[in-house]
Amino acid sequence: IPRPPNCFITFRSHICKAGTIPERLRNRHDYVSRAAGSIWRNMSPEEKAPYERLARQAAAEHKRKYPGYSYSPNQRKSAPVKRK
């Protein structure tokens, strides 16, 4: 079950769809994330509010669809230590 998007992920998706990022760079996720992060850090709380509202709505919808969901990340198994 995927986790609901947070406000930054919602914003990042919006700027990709809105055409803020040039078409040729949209598949460069490192570039898109850096650009979105830079814009996000310079936004005022009033500018961020719509994305926070959308994230809360997504979280509420997620909770409605998956009432017993609890995020539990998988622990990576470390490789066995080679001993001499």
Contacts in CASP RR format, 6 or more apart in sequence:
PFRMAT RR
TARGET T0000
AUTHOR 0000-0000-0000
METHOD contacts of the structure
MODEL  1
IPRPPNCFITFRSHICKAGTIPERLRNRHDYVSRAAGSIWRNMSPEEKAP
YERLARQAAAEHKRKYPGYSYSPNQRKSAPVKRK
1 66 0 8 1.000
1 69 0 8 1.000
3 62 0 8 1.000
3 71 0 8 1.000
4 55 0 8 1.000
4 58 0 8 1.000
4 59 0 8 1.000
4 61 0 8 1.000
4 62 0 8 1.000
5 13 0 8 1.000
5 55 0 8 1.000
5 58 0 8 1.000
6 55 0 8 1.000
7 48 0 8 1.000
7 51 0 8 1.000
7 52 0 8 1.000
7 54 0 8 1.000
7 55 0 8 1.000
8 36 0 8 1.000
8 37 0 8 1.000
8 40 0 8 1.000
8 51 0 8 1.000
9 55 0 8 1.000
10 51 0 8 1.000
10 54 0 8 1.000
10 55 0 8 1.000
10 58 0 8 1.000
11 36 0 8 1.000
11 40 0 8 1.000
11 48 0 8 1.000
11 51 0 8 1.000
12 32 0 8 1.000
12 33 0 8 1.000
12 36 0 8 1.000
12 37 0 8 1.000
14 51 0 8 1.000
15 21 0 8 1.000
15 32 0 8 1.000
15 35 0 8 1.000
15 36 0 8 1.000
15 39 0 8 1.000
16 26 0 8 1.000
16 32 0 8 1.000
20 35 0 8 1.000
20 39 0 8 1.000
21 31 0 8 1.000
21 32 0 8 1.000
21 35 0 8 1.000
25 31 0 8 1.000
25 32 0 8 1.000
26 32 0 8 1.000
40 48 0 8 1.000
62 69 0 8 1.000
63 69 0 8 1.000
END
